[in-house]
Amino acid sequence: MEIRQLVTFERVAECLSFSRAAEQLGYSQSTVTIQIKQLEEEYHTQLFDRIGRHVRLTSEGERFLAFANDILNRIYEMRSDMGNENFKKHQLRLGVIDSLMEYHLSDVLLRLYEQHPNYQITIKSAPPSELVQEMTHNELDIIYLLDQPIYDKNWIKALEAKESIVFVTSATSPLARRENVSMEEVIHQPFFSTEAGENYRKALDQYLAARGMALSCFLEIQDPAIIIRMLKEHGGVSFLPYFCVVDQVTAGQLAIVQVEDFHMHMQRQCIYHRDKWVTEEMRAFLKLIH
């Protein structure tokens, strides 16, 4: 059974005429006859009595009409609701790591709200590996990461931007006034770090391991804002994206530690699945991200 067959049946039942139904629907009379015959064959019944030029619904046809009216009314209601902005649910599911959430995504969300206050946005904050898995299973529409460049044939990368990862300390620390500080001296300072095993912390651990060194942290926490507060109030050293600390460095509260022969960069990456239908909400978000 097809929707067009139900529409044809309903029109014939209304007109009690195959020819008038065909004229109103823009079909040939033979097309109307074929569609009604297909319904009758599918449901093993006769929907109309055709006596001469007179057409009447059979008792089975009357029962069928009640079902057809109900089905078509629901279809018309669905079409109306789906095309009506008042009924649309503008949902957007984002996955993001903590550092990008606070220092990049918050401004984007403010602008998105100003432009589209009717959107319903859900944000999942988690390590990159977890976000990638949820995007792969269509539990997230877009993920926003800071990591080494990652690629997959099934992904679309809408953004890739280079970011510096730096050692940072209090502006009053002796390390702030020196050049070519050794890595060994840096990692033996009181150290506040993001949790091991993901993105820039993982890259640092691998760099140190390759040189026979290891990091020992006083505090491991995922929120960079707490780390920055610890640095300002208690000194010590951390390893963070430059965009997390640029305001404090500019204000003279923190300073970049000039570590000898060390430079590290990661990529801000905005990714969605190649098979994902790109919704209006996704397009609005991707237009604002940079």
The 8 nearest C-alpha neighbors of each residue, nearest first, counted from 0:
[[1, 38, 4, 2, 41, 5, 37, 3],
 [0, 2, 4, 3, 5, 6, 38, 34],
 [1, 3, 5, 4, 6, 0, 71, 7],
 [2, 4, 6, 5, 1, 7, 34, 8],
 [5, 3, 7, 1, 2, 6, 34, 8],
 [4, 6, 8, 2, 7, 3, 9, 67],
 [5, 7, 3, 9, 4, 8, 10, 2],
 [8, 6, 4, 10, 5, 9, 3, 11],
 [7, 9, 5, 11, 10, 6, 4, 12],
 [8, 10, 12, 6, 7, 11, 5, 13],
 [9, 11, 13, 7, 12, 8, 20, 14],
 [12, 10, 14, 8, 20, 15, 13, 9],
 [13, 11, 9, 15, 10, 14, 8, 56],
 [12, 14, 10, 11, 15, 9, 16, 20],
 [13, 15, 16, 11, 12, 10, 20, 19],
 [16, 14, 12, 54, 11, 13, 55, 17],
 [15, 17, 14, 19, 18, 11, 54, 20],
 [16, 18, 20, 19, 11, 21, 28, 31],
 [17, 19, 21, 20, 16, 28, 22, 27],
 [20, 18, 22, 21, 16, 17, 23, 14],
 [21, 19, 17, 23, 11, 22, 18, 10],
 [20, 22, 26, 18, 24, 28, 19, 23],
 [21, 23, 19, 25, 20, 24, 18, 26],
 [24, 22, 20, 21, 25, 19, 26, 10],
 [23, 25, 21, 26, 22, 20, 7, 10],
 [24, 26, 22, 23, 21, 27, 20, 28],
 [27, 25, 21, 24, 30, 22, 28, 31],
 [26, 28, 30, 29, 21, 31, 25, 22],
 [29, 27, 31, 21, 30, 18, 32, 17],
 [28, 30, 32, 27, 31, 33, 26, 21],
 [31, 29, 33, 27, 28, 32, 26, 34],
 [30, 32, 28, 34, 29, 33, 21, 35],
 [31, 33, 29, 35, 30, 34, 36, 28],
 [34, 32, 36, 30, 31, 35, 37, 29],
 [33, 35, 37, 31, 36, 32, 4, 30],
 [36, 34, 38, 32, 37, 33, 39, 31],
 [35, 37, 33, 39, 34, 38, 40, 32],
 [38, 36, 34, 40, 35, 39, 41, 33],
 [39, 37, 41, 35, 36, 40, 42, 34],
 [38, 40, 36, 44, 42, 37, 41, 45],
 [39, 41, 43, 37, 38, 42, 36, 44],
 [40, 42, 38, 39, 43, 37, 0, 44],
 [41, 43, 39, 40, 44, 38, 45, 37],
 [44, 42, 40, 39, 41, 45, 38, 46],
 [43, 45, 39, 42, 46, 40, 59, 41],
 [46, 44, 39, 47, 59, 60, 57, 43],
 [45, 47, 60, 57, 56, 59, 44, 39],
 [48, 46, 56, 57, 55, 45, 49, 60],
 [47, 49, 55, 54, 57, 56, 50, 46],
 [48, 50, 54, 53, 47, 51, 55, 52],
 [51, 49, 53, 52, 48, 54, 55, 47],
 [50, 52, 53, 49, 54, 48, 55, 16],
 [51, 53, 50, 54, 49, 16, 17, 15],
 [52, 54, 50, 51, 49, 55, 16, 15],
 [55, 53, 49, 15, 48, 16, 47, 50],
 [56, 54, 48, 47, 15, 57, 53, 49],
 [55, 57, 47, 60, 46, 61, 48, 58],
 [56, 58, 60, 47, 59, 46, 48, 61],
 [57, 59, 61, 60, 62, 56, 46, 63],
 [60, 58, 62, 57, 61, 46, 63, 45],
 [59, 61, 46, 57, 63, 56, 58, 62],
 [62, 60, 64, 58, 63, 59, 56, 57],
 [61, 63, 59, 65, 60, 64, 58, 66],
 [62, 64, 60, 66, 61, 65, 67, 59],
 [65, 63, 67, 61, 66, 62, 68, 60],
 [64, 66, 68, 62, 63, 67, 69, 61],
 [67, 65, 69, 63, 64, 68, 70, 62],
 [68, 66, 64, 70, 69, 65, 71, 63],
 [69, 67, 71, 65, 66, 70, 72, 64],
 [68, 70, 66, 72, 67, 71, 65, 73],
 [71, 69, 67, 73, 72, 68, 66, 74],
 [72, 70, 74, 68, 73, 69, 67, 75],
 [71, 73, 75, 69, 74, 70, 68, 76],
 [74, 72, 76, 70, 71, 75, 77, 69],
 [73, 75, 71, 77, 76, 72, 78, 70],
 [76, 74, 78, 72, 77, 73, 71, 79],
 [77, 75, 73, 79, 74, 78, 72, 80],
 [78, 76, 74, 80, 79, 75, 81, 73],
 [79, 77, 75, 81, 76, 80, 82, 74],
 [80, 78, 76, 82, 77, 81, 83, 75],
 [79, 81, 83, 77, 82, 78, 86, 76],
 [82, 80, 78, 83, 79, 77, 87, 86],
 [81, 83, 79, 80, 78, 84, 87, 86],
 [82, 84, 80, 85, 81, 86, 79, 87],
 [85, 83, 87, 86, 82, 81, 80, 88],
 [84, 86, 83, 87, 80, 88, 82, 81],
 [87, 85, 84, 80, 83, 88, 81, 82],
 [88, 86, 84, 85, 89, 81, 83, 80],
 [87, 89, 90, 86, 119, 118, 117, 84],
 [90, 88, 118, 119, 87, 280, 91, 117],
 [89, 91, 119, 88, 120, 118, 92, 280],
 [90, 92, 120, 280, 121, 119, 93, 140],
 [93, 91, 121, 139, 140, 120, 122, 90],
 [94, 92, 122, 141, 142, 139, 140, 121],
 [93, 95, 142, 123, 122, 130, 124, 143],
 [96, 94, 143, 124, 142, 144, 100, 123],
 [95, 97, 124, 125, 99, 98, 126, 144],
 [98, 96, 100, 99, 124, 222, 95, 101],
 [97, 99, 100, 101, 96, 102, 223, 222],
 [100, 98, 103, 102, 97, 101, 96, 104],
 [99, 101, 104, 97, 98, 102, 103, 105],
 [102, 100, 99, 98, 105, 103, 104, 97],
 [101, 103, 99, 100, 243, 98, 104, 105],
 [104, 102, 99, 105, 100, 101, 106, 107],
 [103, 105, 100, 107, 106, 99, 108, 101],
 [104, 106, 108, 107, 101, 103, 100, 109],
 [107, 105, 109, 108, 104, 103, 110, 102],
 [106, 108, 104, 110, 105, 109, 111, 287],
 [109, 107, 111, 105, 106, 110, 112, 104],
 [108, 110, 106, 112, 111, 107, 113, 105],
 [111, 109, 113, 107, 112, 108, 114, 106],
 [110, 112, 108, 114, 109, 113, 115, 107],
 [111, 113, 116, 115, 109, 110, 114, 108],
 [114, 112, 110, 111, 115, 116, 109, 108],
 [113, 115, 111, 112, 110, 116, 109, 117],
 [114, 116, 112, 117, 111, 118, 113, 110],
 [117, 115, 112, 118, 113, 114, 111, 119],
 [118, 116, 115, 119, 89, 112, 88, 114],
 [119, 117, 89, 116, 115, 90, 120, 88],
 [118, 120, 90, 89, 91, 117, 121, 88],
 [121, 119, 91, 90, 92, 118, 122, 93],
 [120, 122, 92, 93, 91, 119, 123, 90],
 [123, 121, 93, 94, 92, 124, 120, 95],
 [122, 124, 94, 93, 95, 125, 121, 92],
 [125, 123, 95, 96, 94, 97, 122, 126],
 [124, 126, 96, 130, 129, 123, 127, 95],
 [125, 127, 129, 128, 96, 197, 130, 124],
 [128, 126, 130, 129, 131, 144, 125, 96],
 [127, 129, 131, 130, 126, 132, 197, 125],
 [130, 128, 132, 127, 131, 126, 125, 133],
 [129, 131, 127, 133, 132, 128, 94, 134],
 [132, 130, 134, 128, 129, 133, 127, 135],
 [131, 133, 135, 129, 130, 134, 128, 136],
 [134, 132, 138, 136, 130, 135, 131, 139],
 [133, 135, 139, 137, 131, 136, 132, 138],
 [134, 136, 132, 133, 137, 131, 272, 138],
 [135, 137, 133, 134, 138, 132, 139, 131],
 [138, 136, 134, 139, 135, 133, 140, 275],
 [137, 139, 133, 136, 134, 140, 135, 92],
 [140, 138, 134, 92, 137, 141, 93, 133],
 [139, 141, 92, 93, 271, 134, 137, 91],
 [142, 140, 271, 93, 270, 139, 94, 143],
 [141, 143, 94, 270, 95, 269, 93, 144],
 [144, 142, 269, 95, 268, 94, 270, 141],
 [145, 143, 268, 267, 96, 95, 146, 127],
 [144, 146, 267, 266, 268, 265, 198, 143],
 [147, 145, 198, 265, 266, 144, 148, 199],
 [146, 148, 265, 266, 149, 198, 145, 199],
 [149, 147, 266, 146, 150, 265, 268, 159],
 [150, 148, 147, 151, 146, 268, 266, 156],
 [151, 149, 148, 152, 154, 156, 153, 155],
 [150, 152, 153, 154, 149, 155, 156, 272],
 [151, 153, 154, 150, 273, 155, 272, 156],
 [154, 152, 273, 151, 272, 155, 274, 150],
 [155, 153, 272, 273, 151, 152, 271, 156],
 [154, 156, 273, 271, 270, 272, 157, 153],
 [157, 155, 270, 158, 269, 154, 271, 268],
 [156, 158, 269, 270, 155, 159, 285, 268],
 [159, 157, 269, 268, 156, 160, 289, 267],
 [158, 160, 268, 267, 266, 269, 161, 157],
 [161, 159, 267, 266, 158, 162, 268, 289],
 [160, 162, 266, 265, 267, 264, 159, 163],
 [163, 161, 265, 264, 266, 160, 164, 267],
 [164, 162, 264, 241, 240, 263, 165, 265],
 [163, 165, 240, 239, 263, 264, 241, 162],
 [166, 164, 238, 239, 241, 240, 167, 163],
 [165, 167, 238, 256, 237, 255, 239, 236],
 [166, 168, 255, 256, 237, 236, 254, 165],
 [169, 167, 236, 254, 253, 235, 230, 234],
 [168, 170, 253, 234, 171, 172, 231, 230],
 [169, 171, 253, 254, 252, 172, 175, 251],
 [172, 170, 169, 173, 175, 234, 253, 252],
 [171, 173, 174, 169, 175, 170, 168, 234],
 [174, 172, 175, 176, 171, 177, 170, 169],
 [175, 173, 172, 177, 176, 256, 180, 168],
 [176, 174, 173, 172, 254, 177, 256, 170],
 [175, 177, 174, 173, 178, 172, 170, 256],
 [178, 176, 174, 175, 180, 179, 173, 257],
 [177, 179, 257, 180, 176, 258, 259, 256],
 [180, 178, 259, 258, 257, 181, 177, 260],
 [179, 181, 258, 259, 178, 257, 182, 177],
 [182, 180, 184, 183, 259, 258, 179, 185],
 [181, 183, 185, 184, 258, 186, 180, 259],
 [184, 182, 181, 185, 186, 187, 212, 180],
 [183, 185, 187, 181, 182, 186, 188, 180],
 [186, 184, 182, 187, 183, 188, 181, 180],
 [185, 187, 188, 183, 184, 214, 182, 190],
 [188, 186, 184, 185, 183, 189, 215, 190],
 [187, 189, 186, 185, 190, 235, 236, 184],
 [190, 188, 235, 217, 236, 187, 191, 216],
 [189, 191, 216, 236, 217, 235, 188, 237],
 [192, 190, 218, 237, 216, 217, 226, 219],
 [193, 191, 219, 237, 218, 194, 190, 220],
 [192, 194, 221, 220, 219, 200, 195, 223],
 [193, 195, 219, 220, 221, 192, 196, 200],
 [196, 194, 200, 201, 197, 193, 219, 204],
 [195, 197, 201, 194, 200, 198, 204, 202],
 [196, 198, 201, 195, 200, 126, 199, 127],
 [197, 199, 146, 201, 200, 202, 145, 147],
 [200, 198, 202, 201, 203, 146, 197, 265],
 [201, 199, 203, 202, 198, 195, 197, 204],
 [200, 202, 196, 197, 204, 199, 198, 203],
 [201, 203, 199, 205, 200, 204, 206, 198],
 [204, 202, 206, 200, 205, 201, 199, 207],
 [205, 203, 201, 207, 206, 202, 208, 200],
 [206, 204, 208, 202, 203, 207, 209, 201],
 [205, 207, 203, 209, 204, 208, 202, 210],
 [206, 208, 212, 204, 210, 209, 205, 213],
 [209, 207, 211, 205, 212, 210, 206, 204],
 [208, 210, 206, 207, 211, 205, 212, 204],
 [211, 209, 207, 208, 212, 206, 213, 205],
 [210, 212, 208, 209, 207, 213, 206, 205],
 [213, 211, 207, 208, 210, 214, 209, 183],
 [214, 212, 207, 208, 215, 204, 211, 186],
 [213, 215, 186, 216, 204, 212, 207, 187],
 [214, 216, 213, 217, 190, 186, 187, 189],
 [217, 215, 190, 218, 191, 214, 219, 192],
 [216, 218, 190, 191, 189, 215, 219, 192],
 [219, 217, 191, 216, 192, 220, 190, 193],
 [220, 218, 192, 194, 193, 191, 216, 221],
 [221, 219, 193, 194, 222, 192, 218, 226],
 [220, 222, 193, 194, 223, 97, 219, 192],
 [221, 223, 224, 220, 225, 97, 226, 98],
 [224, 222, 226, 225, 227, 98, 221, 193],
 [225, 223, 227, 226, 222, 228, 243, 101],
 [226, 224, 228, 227, 223, 222, 229, 220],
 [225, 227, 223, 229, 228, 224, 191, 230],
 [228, 226, 230, 224, 225, 229, 223, 231],
 [227, 229, 225, 231, 226, 230, 232, 224],
 [230, 228, 226, 232, 227, 233, 231, 225],
 [231, 229, 234, 227, 228, 233, 169, 232],
 [232, 230, 228, 169, 229, 233, 234, 227],
 [231, 233, 229, 230, 228, 234, 169, 227],
 [232, 234, 230, 229, 231, 235, 169, 228],
 [235, 233, 230, 169, 231, 232, 168, 172],
 [234, 236, 189, 190, 230, 188, 168, 233],
 [237, 235, 168, 190, 167, 189, 191, 188],
 [236, 238, 191, 167, 166, 192, 190, 239],
 [239, 237, 166, 165, 167, 192, 164, 236],
 [238, 240, 164, 165, 241, 237, 166, 243],
 [241, 239, 164, 242, 243, 163, 165, 162],
 [240, 242, 243, 244, 163, 164, 245, 165],
 [241, 243, 245, 240, 244, 102, 162, 163],
 [244, 242, 241, 240, 245, 102, 239, 98],
 [243, 245, 247, 241, 242, 246, 248, 240],
 [244, 246, 248, 242, 247, 241, 249, 243],
 [247, 245, 249, 248, 244, 250, 243, 242],
 [248, 246, 250, 252, 244, 249, 253, 245],
 [249, 247, 253, 245, 251, 254, 250, 246],
 [248, 250, 246, 247, 251, 245, 252, 253],
 [249, 251, 247, 248, 252, 246, 253, 245],
 [252, 250, 248, 249, 253, 247, 170, 254],
 [253, 251, 247, 170, 250, 248, 169, 231],
 [254, 252, 170, 169, 248, 247, 168, 251],
 [253, 255, 170, 248, 168, 175, 167, 169],
 [254, 256, 167, 166, 257, 168, 175, 165],
 [257, 255, 166, 167, 175, 258, 174, 254],
 [256, 258, 178, 179, 180, 255, 259, 177],
 [259, 257, 180, 179, 261, 256, 181, 182],
 [258, 260, 179, 180, 181, 261, 257, 182],
 [261, 259, 258, 262, 179, 181, 257, 182],
 [260, 262, 259, 258, 263, 182, 257, 165],
 [261, 263, 260, 264, 165, 164, 163, 258],
 [264, 262, 164, 163, 261, 265, 165, 203],
 [265, 263, 163, 162, 164, 161, 262, 266],
 [264, 266, 147, 146, 162, 161, 145, 163],
 [267, 265, 161, 160, 145, 146, 162, 268],
 [266, 268, 145, 160, 159, 144, 161, 146],
 [267, 269, 159, 144, 158, 143, 266, 145],
 [268, 270, 143, 158, 157, 142, 156, 144],
 [271, 269, 156, 142, 155, 141, 157, 268],
 [272, 270, 141, 155, 154, 140, 273, 142],
 [273, 271, 154, 275, 274, 155, 153, 135],
 [272, 274, 154, 153, 155, 275, 271, 152],
 [275, 273, 272, 276, 153, 154, 271, 277],
 [276, 274, 272, 273, 277, 271, 140, 137],
 [275, 277, 278, 274, 273, 272, 140, 281],
 [278, 276, 275, 281, 282, 279, 280, 140],
 [277, 279, 281, 280, 276, 282, 91, 275],
 [278, 280, 282, 281, 283, 277, 89, 284],
 [281, 279, 283, 278, 282, 91, 284, 89],
 [280, 282, 278, 284, 283, 279, 277, 285],
 [281, 283, 285, 279, 280, 284, 286, 278],
 [284, 282, 280, 286, 281, 285, 279, 287],
 [285, 283, 281, 287, 286, 282, 280, 288],
 [286, 284, 282, 288, 287, 283, 281, 157],
 [285, 287, 283, 284, 288, 282, 289, 281],
 [288, 286, 284, 285, 107, 289, 283, 111],
 [287, 289, 285, 286, 284, 107, 158, 104],
 [288, 287, 158, 286, 160, 285, 159, 103]]
